[in-house]
């Protein structure tokens, strides 16, 4: 369960710091964090654009 918690905090870029990767896993952790940041930003932008189109239809 610690792996799921660590992955969630890394993906959402919360970065609590209570669990730290060691060795080469640090690179994978950075990649997961960057992926989470990009996908969350993309999702928020997509939702904003869709809602703007919906509101402007009137």
C-alpha positions in Angstrom: 0.0 0.0 0.0 3.0 2.3 0.5 3.7 2.1 -3.2 0.2 3.3 -4.1 0.5 6.1 -1.7 3.9 7.1 -3.0 2.7 6.9 -6.6 -0.4 9.1 -5.8 1.6 11.8 -4.1 4.2 11.8 -6.8 1.6 11.8 -9.7 -0.3 14.7 -8.2 2.9 16.5 -7.4 2.1 16.8 -3.8 5.5 15.5 -2.8 5.1 14.9 0.9 8.6 13.7 1.3 7.9 11.0 3.9 8.9 8.2 1.4 11.9 8.8 -0.8 13.1 6.7 -3.8 16.6 5.4 -3.9 18.9 4.6 -6.7 17.7 4.8 -10.3 14.1 4.9 -9.3 14.6 8.6 -8.7 14.5 9.2 -12.5 11.3 7.2 -12.8 9.8 9.2 -10.0 10.7 12.5 -11.8 9.1 11.2 -15.0 5.9 10.2 -13.1 5.7 13.6 -11.5 6.1 15.4 -14.8 3.5 13.2 -16.4 1.1 13.9 -13.6 1.6 17.6 -13.9 1.1 17.6 -17.7 -2.0 15.4 -17.6 -3.6 17.3 -14.8 -2.9 20.6 -16.6 -4.2 19.2 -19.9 -7.4 17.9 -18.3 -8.1 21.3 -16.6 -7.5 23.2 -19.8 -9.7 20.8 -21.8 -12.5 21.1 -19.3 -12.2 24.9 -19.3 -12.4 25.0 -23.1 -15.4 22.7 -23.3 -17.2 24.6 -20.6 -16.5 27.9 -22.4 -17.9 26.4 -25.6 -21.0 25.2 -23.8 -21.6 28.6 -22.1 -21.1 30.5 -25.4 -23.7 28.4 -27.3 -26.6 30.5 -25.9 
